Amino acid sequence: MDTSRAMPRATDTPSLSPTARGIEPFLRALPLLLAALAVALLTAGCSPSQKDVEQAREEIRATLLDYLPRMAEAYRTGDVEALTDRTTERERAVLHKQITELEQRGMTMDTELLDLTIEDLNLVSHATAYVTTAENWSVRVYAVGTDRLLREDPRQFSRVRYQLERERGHWTVMGRNRDPAINNP
């Protein structure tokens, strides 16, 4: 008796009806579609509201109004440690390098922030922001160790892009880049 035809083999696949074959591509794509829907729903709930953006704008402006005079003091004294609670170690190292390079060229700066405007705020999340500012500074450049004024610019305009992160309830400057096309050397 030949039973090979009566018993299905493990390698045989059942034949699908025409209706089942029509939805087979949909069934194969279903896990991917569900994953995409879940991501869309999760990210829709994470977008900062307009109220969040306005609150962040006020907080970031206050942070920068605290940070920038401290940065100016660091340029005057060479001491970047006063910025510890407002910026990262990496950003302080970048600032220290810039101050050292200025001193190696025989110069030191005395600056004062005159005006700060937040031109653009991109609140990526409740804890990450990218900010573009327009800043006006009074800048005096002296020969190192003297009162000899080398250059004075009473209204130097700078456009600066900052990356900030909210840590322990306040904003911290992670990095900053001045627009070289606008700033004086």
BASE-763580 format. One record per residue (C-alpha): x, y, z. Coordinates in steps of 0.25 Angstrom, whole numbers. Layout:
REM residues N
PT X Y Z;
...
This chain:
REM residues 185
PT 0 0 0;
PT 5 13 -4;
PT 3 24 7;
PT 12 34 2;
PT 1 41 -6;
PT -9 41 5;
PT 0 46 16;
PT 5 61 14;
PT 19 62 14;
PT 26 73 24;
PT 31 80 12;
PT 17 82 5;
PT 11 95 7;
PT -4 96 8;
PT -11 102 -4;
PT -17 115 -1;
PT -31 119 -6;
PT -31 131 -16;
PT -37 140 -5;
PT -25 136 5;
PT -15 138 -6;
PT -20 153 -9;
PT -18 157 6;
PT -5 149 7;
PT 4 162 4;
PT -4 170 14;
PT -2 160 25;
PT 13 159 22;
PT 14 175 23;
PT 5 175 35;
PT 16 175 46;
PT 23 186 38;
PT 11 195 37;
PT 8 193 52;
PT 22 197 56;
PT 21 210 47;
PT 8 213 53;
PT 13 211 67;
PT 25 221 64;
PT 16 231 58;
PT 7 231 70;
PT 19 232 80;
PT 26 243 73;
PT 13 251 71;
PT 11 251 86;
PT 26 256 89;
PT 25 268 80;
PT 27 281 89;
PT 15 290 90;
PT 15 304 87;
PT 14 307 101;
PT 26 298 103;
PT 34 306 93;
PT 31 319 99;
PT 35 314 113;
PT 48 309 107;
PT 50 322 100;
PT 49 330 113;
PT 58 320 121;
PT 68 319 110;
PT 69 334 109;
PT 71 335 124;
PT 82 324 123;
PT 89 332 112;
PT 88 345 119;
PT 95 338 131;
PT 105 330 122;
PT 110 341 113;
PT 115 351 123;
PT 122 339 130;
PT 128 336 116;
PT 133 350 115;
PT 139 350 128;
PT 146 337 124;
PT 152 344 112;
PT 157 355 121;
PT 163 347 132;
PT 166 333 125;
PT 158 326 136;
PT 147 317 129;
PT 143 310 142;
PT 132 321 145;
PT 124 314 134;
PT 124 300 140;
PT 109 300 144;
PT 105 306 130;
PT 113 298 120;
PT 120 285 118;
PT 134 281 120;
PT 136 280 105;
PT 131 294 103;
PT 140 300 114;
PT 152 293 107;
PT 148 299 94;
PT 147 313 100;
PT 160 311 108;
PT 167 308 95;
PT 161 320 88;
PT 166 329 100;
PT 180 322 99;
PT 181 325 84;
PT 178 339 86;
PT 188 341 97;
PT 199 334 89;
PT 196 345 78;
PT 199 355 89;
PT 184 359 92;
PT 174 359 102;
PT 159 363 101;
PT 150 371 110;
PT 136 370 104;
PT 122 374 109;
PT 109 368 104;
PT 100 380 99;
PT 88 372 93;
PT 83 358 91;
PT 72 354 82;
PT 67 340 80;
PT 65 339 65;
PT 61 324 64;
PT 58 313 74;
PT 57 299 70;
PT 52 291 82;
PT 55 277 78;
PT 50 271 90;
PT 47 276 105;
PT 62 274 107;
PT 69 278 94;
PT 69 292 87;
PT 76 298 76;
PT 76 313 77;
PT 81 324 67;
PT 84 338 74;
PT 87 352 69;
PT 97 358 79;
PT 103 372 80;
PT 116 373 88;
PT 125 384 92;
PT 139 379 89;
PT 152 384 94;
PT 165 377 90;
PT 178 380 98;
PT 192 375 98;
PT 194 364 108;
PT 198 370 122;
PT 196 384 118;
PT 186 395 117;
PT 190 398 102;
PT 177 397 94;
PT 180 390 81;
PT 165 390 75;
PT 152 395 79;
PT 138 392 73;
PT 127 398 81;
PT 116 390 74;
PT 121 377 69;
PT 110 368 63;
PT 110 353 64;
PT 101 342 60;
PT 103 330 68;
PT 97 316 68;
PT 96 309 81;
PT 92 295 85;
PT 86 294 99;
PT 82 282 107;
PT 73 283 119;
PT 80 276 131;
PT 75 275 146;
PT 64 286 143;
PT 73 296 136;
PT 78 298 122;
PT 93 296 119;
PT 101 300 107;
PT 106 288 100;
PT 113 296 88;
PT 113 309 81;
PT 117 313 67;
PT 119 327 62;
PT 115 330 48;
PT 129 333 41;
PT 123 341 30;
PT 117 352 40;
PT 127 353 51;
PT 139 361 51;
PT 152 353 53;
